[in-house]
Amino acid sequence: MALSKMKIAFILLFGLQLTGCSWVKLTSAGKNVYISNAAAIASCKKLGSTTVALQGAMPGIKPKQKTVEKELGTLARNSGASMGGNTIVPTSEIKNGEKSFDVYNCASI
C-alpha cells in the first residue's frame, strides 16, 4: 500500500516536532544580541519592547516547552537586532505561544 505525499509529509513533520527540532533560524545580526536579566542592564539604554510568537503549530501536537522557549528567544534576538539592540530581557512568561522582551543597547557588551 503506497502512502500519499501528504501522509508522508505529516509523518515527517510529526517526527520533527517530537524530537524538538528548531524551525526558527538566528540571523547574523541576531547572533550579536544576548538574553540577559534585569540586574545586568542598569547602565543600558532601553530601545523599546518586542513581543514574539510562534506561528503555525500543528493541531493536536504540543511542542516541547524547552523548544518553545528556545525558539521564542531566537525570534526575540532577531527582533532586538532589527531594533538596534544588543541585549534583550524577558518581561513575561510564555502565554499562548507568545513572550515579551525589552530591548536594550548596552555599551559594555
Beta strands, then each sheet from edge to edge (+ up, - down):
strand 1: 34-35
strand 2: 45-53
strand 3: 87-90
strand 4: 98-105
sheet 1: 1+ 3+ 4- 2+
end
